[in-house]
C-alpha cells in the first residue's frame, strides 16, 4: 500500500510518512531506565500518541520491560472520584485485556471495589507482583481526568511510587496530555487553595514537551514521499511550509496532503511549488478543518482571552510569563515564547485567530458594504479605503465593540474585518502581532502591490512619534516607501473631531499617512 501524509490520529511507519519519533525524543529512554515518573505535554495533534505507541513497541522489541499504553479519555465525564476511579480501573483493565502482558486475565480480578482511594493502586501492585519484568505505563489524555478523580488517581500513583522499594509497582510512568502538571494543580484548586500535603504532584521528576519539526525534519519527511512516488517538493515549497507552520506536525502533514490529494488529485507527475503551498494554506484556513476548529474553540475561554487580547493589541506589560493562564495558552499551542515575546504559534494560527474573532463583522459587511476601492489597474485605493473606514468607525464602533468578547482588541479586529472584506476579492494580509510590542503590523498584498499598516492605541503624546519610527522600520522590511499608521483613540472624553483626522508625515525618507480613529 502507498504510504500517505496522515492528519487523523496517531501515525505508524507502515501506513504513513513519519519523522523518526524515537530519534527526536532520546531523552525519554534514560528517564525510563532511572525508574522516573514524568510528564509529556504538548498541543493537540503534535505527535504525543504516536510517540507513546512507538515507545511501547520499542519496549516490547527490546525485551527488557513490559509496556502498556492506556488512554484515559473515556473517564472525562466523571468529576467525582466515587464514579471516576472505577471507570479508570475499567479503562486500564481493557488496555491490559488487549495487550501481550502475561497473566492479563487476572488483572484486578480480586481487587475490592469498596475503597476507591486504593482501588487502582492495589490492582497495579498485585499485577506487577506477578510479572517477571518491570512494567512501564504510558497514560495518555491524563488531563481528561477532573477534580476528585484526578486527585485520587494521582494520590494512588504517589502511594505506589513511595512504597515500590518494598511493594511491586510500575517501574516508570509517563503522564501525557496537553497541559503541564502545574496546570493540573490550578485545575483542581478553588480560589487558589492548596491541595494539602503530601501533594500528589511531587513524584514527577521532569516535565517534557514535544518540539515542532525542524526545517531538516520537514525536508526529510517530504523526501520520503518523493522517494516513494517520484513527486518532488521544490526547495521554495519546503521553505514556505516551514514559514507558514513553524513546523507544527499536523499543519506540516495537512499542507502536503491538501496539495497531493485535494489539489493535484494524486497526480505525482507534477512538482509541488510554493504557489501550491500558498493555495493549500488558504484552503485549510477557509475550511477550518477539525484541528483548527477545536483549537479556535479555546478562544472563547475567559482565561485564553486574558492572554490573547494583549497579544493582539501588543499591550505592554500586560502578561505575566509565570501566570497559569499564560502557561495554559502556551501548552495549548496557541502562542509561543520567542525571545521572551509572546506571539501566535505560527503564521497560520495568526491568520485564522483574527479571521475567527472578526468573522461576524466580515459576514455583515458582505451585504452591507460594497467593495469600491479596487482601481482599474488592479491596485488598491488605500487612502480611500481607510477614509471610508474612519466614517464606518465613527458611525458603528460603539455598536460593534459591544458585540465582541475581546473588547480591548475590538478596534484591531474591526479594522481587519474591513480590510478582509476587500482583500477577499483577490489579495491577502500578512499579520505580525505579539504581546509587549505596543502595536500590530499589517501588510495588505493585492496583486503585485503591498500596503504596510501599523495599528496602535493612543496612549499619549508619544504615540504618533513612536508609531512613525516603528512603521518606518517595518516598511524597510517589506520594501515600501508609503505606509499608513492607524491610531485608535479610546478616550471617552475626547470628541470625534479630535479623534478623526488625517495627516501625512515624512519619517526616515518614507511617506506615512497618520489615520486617526
URUR-V291684 format. One record per residue. N is the residue number from 1. SS is DSSP state (~ for helix, > for strand, _ for the rest). BURIAL is I if it has 16 or more other C-alpha atoms within 10 Angstrom, else O. Layout:
N/SS/BURIAL, N/SS/BURIAL
This chain:
1/_/O, 2/_/O, 3/_/I, 4/>/I, 5/_/I, 6/_/I, 7/_/I, 8/_/O, 9/_/O, 10/_/I, 11/_/I, 12/_/O, 13/_/O, 14/_/O, 15/_/O, 16/>/I, 17/_/I, 18/_/I, 19/_/I, 20/_/O, 21/_/I, 22/_/O, 23/~/O, 24/~/O, 25/~/O, 26/_/O, 27/~/O, 28/~/I, 29/~/O, 30/~/O, 31/~/I, 32/~/I, 33/~/O, 34/_/O, 35/_/I, 36/_/I, 37/>/I, 38/>/I, 39/>/I, 40/>/I, 41/>/I, 42/_/I, 43/_/I, 44/_/I, 45/_/I, 46/_/I, 47/_/I, 48/~/I, 49/~/I, 50/~/I, 51/~/I, 52/~/I, 53/~/I, 54/~/I, 55/~/I, 56/~/I, 57/~/I, 58/~/O, 59/~/I, 60/~/O, 61/~/O, 62/~/O, 63/_/O, 64/_/O, 65/_/I, 66/>/I, 67/>/I, 68/>/I, 69/>/I, 70/>/I, 71/>/I, 72/_/I, 73/~/I, 74/~/O, 75/~/I, 76/_/I, 77/_/O, 78/_/I, 79/_/I, 80/_/I, 81/~/I, 82/~/I, 83/~/O, 84/~/I, 85/~/I, 86/~/I, 87/~/I, 88/~/I, 89/~/I, 90/~/I, 91/~/I, 92/~/I, 93/~/I, 94/~/O, 95/~/I, 96/~/I, 97/~/O, 98/_/O, 99/_/O, 100/_/O, 101/_/O, 102/_/O, 103/_/O, 104/~/I, 105/~/O, 106/~/O, 107/_/I, 108/_/I, 109/_/O, 110/_/O, 111/_/I, 112/_/O, 113/_/O, 114/_/O, 115/_/O, 116/_/I, 117/_/I, 118/_/I, 119/~/I, 120/~/I, 121/~/I, 122/~/I, 123/~/I, 124/~/I, 125/~/I, 126/~/I, 127/~/I, 128/~/I, 129/~/O, 130/_/O, 131/_/O, 132/_/O, 133/_/O, 134/_/I, 135/>/I, 136/>/I, 137/>/I, 138/>/I, 139/>/I, 140/>/I, 141/_/I, 142/~/I, 143/~/I, 144/~/I, 145/_/I, 146/_/I, 147/~/I, 148/~/I, 149/~/I, 150/~/I, 151/~/I, 152/~/I, 153/~/I, 154/~/I, 155/~/I, 156/~/I, 157/~/I, 158/~/I, 159/~/I, 160/~/I, 161/~/I, 162/~/O, 163/~/O, 164/_/O, 165/_/O, 166/_/O, 167/_/O, 168/_/I, 169/_/I, 170/_/I, 171/_/I, 172/>/I, 173/>/I, 174/>/I, 175/>/I, 176/>/I, 177/>/I, 178/_/I, 179/_/I, 180/_/I, 181/~/I, 182/~/O, 183/~/I, 184/~/I, 185/~/I, 186/~/I, 187/~/O, 188/~/I, 189/_/O, 190/_/O, 191/_/O, 192/_/O, 193/_/O, 194/_/O, 195/_/O, 196/_/O, 197/_/O, 198/_/O, 199/_/O, 200/_/I, 201/_/I, 202/_/O, 203/_/I, 204/>/I, 205/>/O, 206/>/O, 207/>/I, 208/>/I, 209/>/I, 210/_/O, 211/_/O, 212/_/I, 213/_/I, 214/_/O, 215/~/I, 216/~/O, 217/~/I, 218/~/I, 219/~/I, 220/~/I, 221/~/I, 222/~/I, 223/~/I, 224/~/I, 225/~/I, 226/~/O, 227/~/O, 228/~/O, 229/~/O, 230/_/O, 231/_/I, 232/_/I, 233/>/I, 234/_/O, 235/~/O, 236/~/O, 237/~/I, 238/~/I, 239/~/O, 240/~/I, 241/~/I, 242/~/I, 243/~/O, 244/~/I, 245/~/I, 246/_/I, 247/_/I, 248/_/I, 249/~/I, 250/~/I, 251/~/I, 252/~/I, 253/~/I, 254/~/I, 255/~/I, 256/~/I, 257/~/I, 258/~/I, 259/~/I, 260/~/I, 261/~/O, 262/~/O, 263/~/O, 264/_/I, 265/_/O, 266/_/O, 267/_/O, 268/_/I, 269/_/O, 270/_/O, 271/_/I, 272/>/I, 273/_/I, 274/~/I, 275/~/O, 276/~/I, 277/~/I, 278/~/I, 279/~/O, 280/~/I, 281/~/I, 282/~/I, 283/~/I, 284/~/I, 285/~/I, 286/~/O, 287/~/O, 288/_/O, 289/_/O, 290/~/O, 291/~/O, 292/~/I, 293/~/O, 294/~/O, 295/~/I, 296/~/I, 297/~/O, 298/~/O, 299/~/I, 300/~/O, 301/_/O, 302/~/O, 303/~/O, 304/~/I, 305/~/I, 306/~/I, 307/~/I, 308/~/I, 309/~/I, 310/~/I, 311/~/I, 312/~/I, 313/~/I, 314/_/I, 315/_/I, 316/_/O, 317/_/O, 318/_/O, 319/_/I, 320/_/O, 321/_/O, 322/_/O, 323/_/O, 324/~/I, 325/~/I, 326/~/I, 327/~/I, 328/~/I, 329/~/I, 330/~/I, 331/~/I, 332/~/I, 333/_/I, 334/_/I, 335/>/I, 336/>/I, 337/>/O, 338/>/O, 339/_/O, 340/_/O, 341/>/O, 342/>/I, 343/>/I, 344/>/I, 345/_/I, 346/_/I, 347/~/I, 348/~/I, 349/~/I, 350/~/I, 351/~/I, 352/~/I, 353/~/I, 354/~/I, 355/~/I, 356/~/I, 357/~/I, 358/_/I, 359/~/I, 360/~/O, 361/~/I, 362/~/I, 363/~/O, 364/~/O, 365/~/I, 366/~/O, 367/~/O, 368/~/O, 369/_/O, 370/_/O, 371/_/O, 372/_/O, 373/_/I, 374/>/I, 375/_/O, 376/_/O, 377/_/O, 378/_/O, 379/_/I, 380/>/I, 381/_/O, 382/~/I, 383/~/O, 384/~/O, 385/~/I, 386/~/I, 387/~/I, 388/~/O, 389/~/I, 390/~/I, 391/~/O, 392/~/I, 393/~/I, 394/~/O, 395/~/O, 396/~/O, 397/~/I, 398/~/O, 399/~/O, 400/~/I, 401/~/I, 402/~/O, 403/~/O, 404/_/I, 405/_/I, 406/_/I, 407/_/O, 408/_/I, 409/_/I, 410/~/I, 411/~/I, 412/~/I, 413/~/I, 414/~/I, 415/~/I, 416/~/I, 417/~/I, 418/~/I, 419/~/I, 420/~/I, 421/~/I, 422/~/I, 423/~/I, 424/_/O, 425/_/O, 426/_/O, 427/>/O, 428/>/I, 429/>/I, 430/>/O, 431/>/I, 432/>/I, 433/>/I, 434/>/I, 435/_/I, 436/_/I, 437/_/I, 438/_/I, 439/_/I, 440/>/I, 441/>/I, 442/>/I, 443/>/I, 444/>/I, 445/>/I, 446/>/I, 447/_/O, 448/_/O, 449/>/O, 450/>/I, 451/>/I, 452/>/I, 453/>/I, 454/>/I, 455/>/I, 456/>/I, 457/>/I, 458/_/I, 459/_/O, 460/_/O, 461/_/O, 462/~/O, 463/~/O, 464/~/I, 465/~/O, 466/~/O, 467/~/I, 468/~/I, 469/~/O, 470/~/I, 471/~/I, 472/~/I, 473/~/O, 474/~/I, 475/~/I, 476/~/O, 477/~/O, 478/~/O, 479/_/O, 480/_/I, 481/_/I, 482/>/I, 483/>/I, 484/>/I, 485/>/I, 486/>/I, 487/>/I, 488/>/I, 489/_/I, 490/_/O, 491/_/O, 492/_/O, 493/_/O, 494/_/O, 495/_/O, 496/~/O, 497/~/O, 498/~/O, 499/~/I, 500/_/I, 501/_/O, 502/>/I, 503/>/O, 504/>/O, 505/>/O, 506/>/O, 507/>/I, 508/_/O, 509/_/O, 510/>/I, 511/>/I, 512/>/I, 513/>/I, 514/>/I, 515/>/I, 516/>/I, 517/_/I
